[in-house]
């Protein structure tokens, strides 16, 4: 499983609910969540699918900023990720801050 971590302009539950059906369609059996308590409005995805570009296009197409955070460990020459991300709660969970809905 690869974990992708993005900085977004998603700012509230209504934004997440707008994105949810599209994210579920792309991520499929993977897991995803948002951390809106973080100043970067973090979006995390755990998946076996190659959906990096599709996620950015999805967010941008719906009017949201979305860019992958580049941090510690390089996973491919073109992308990086955090070393040990927080475990994801599950595909169907909406996580806002530290609260799952």
C-alpha positions in Angstrom: 0.0 0.0 0.0 1.2 3.5 -0.8 0.2 6.4 1.3 -0.3 9.8 -0.4 -0.5 13.0 1.7 -1.9 16.2 0.3 -2.3 19.8 1.4 -5.8 21.0 0.4 -8.2 23.9 0.5 -11.0 21.7 1.9 -12.2 23.5 5.0 -15.3 21.9 6.4 -17.7 18.9 6.5 -19.8 20.2 3.6 -16.6 20.2 1.4 -15.8 16.6 2.4 -19.4 15.5 1.7 -19.2 17.1 -1.8 -15.9 15.2 -2.5 -16.8 11.9 -0.8 -18.6 10.0 -3.7 -15.8 10.9 -6.1 -13.0 10.0 -3.7 -14.7 6.7 -2.9 -14.9 5.9 -6.6 -11.2 6.6 -7.1 -9.9 5.0 -3.9 -12.2 2.0 -4.1 -10.8 -0.5 -1.5 -8.3 1.9 -0.1 -8.7 4.2 2.9 -8.8 8.0 3.2 -9.3 10.8 5.7 -8.9 14.5 6.2 -7.3 16.3 9.1 -8.9 19.8 9.2 -7.2 20.6 12.5 -3.9 20.8 10.6 -3.2 24.2 9.0 -2.7 22.5 5.6 -6.1 20.7 5.7 -4.4 17.4 5.2 -5.9 14.7 3.0 -4.4 11.2 3.4 -5.0 8.2 1.1 -3.8 4.6 1.5 -4.2 2.7 -1.8 -2.7 0.1 -4.1 -4.0 2.1 -7.1 -2.1 4.7 -9.1 -4.5 7.6 -8.5 -2.1 10.4 -7.7 -2.9 12.6 -10.8 -6.5 11.6 -10.8 -7.0 12.9 -7.2 -5.4 16.2 -8.0 -7.5 16.6 -11.1 -10.6 15.7 -9.1 -10.0 18.3 -6.4 -9.1 21.0 -8.9 -12.1 20.2 -11.1 -14.4 20.7 -8.1 -12.8 24.0 -7.2 -10.3 22.9 -4.5 -6.6 23.3 -4.2 -4.7 20.0 -3.8 -1.0 19.4 -3.8 1.1 16.6 -2.5 3.3 17.4 0.5 6.9 16.7 -0.1 8.7 15.6 3.1 11.1 13.0 4.3 11.1 9.7 2.4 11.0 9.5 -1.4 8.9 6.7 -2.7 9.4 7.4 -6.4 11.6 9.9 -8.2 8.6 12.2 -8.7 6.8 11.8 -5.4 7.6 11.9 -1.7 5.7 11.1 1.5 5.9 11.3 5.2 7.7 8.4 6.9 5.0 7.1 9.3 1.6 8.6 8.7 -1.3 8.3 11.1 -3.3 5.1 10.5 -6.3 5.7 8.4 -9.7 4.8 9.8 -11.4 3.4 6.7 -12.8 4.3 3.4 -16.3 5.1 4.5 -15.2 7.3 7.5 -15.2 11.0 7.3 -12.5 12.3 9.6 -12.6 16.0 10.5 -9.8 16.9 12.8 -9.7 14.1 15.2 -13.3 13.2 14.8 -14.7 10.5 12.6 -18.2 10.8 11.1 
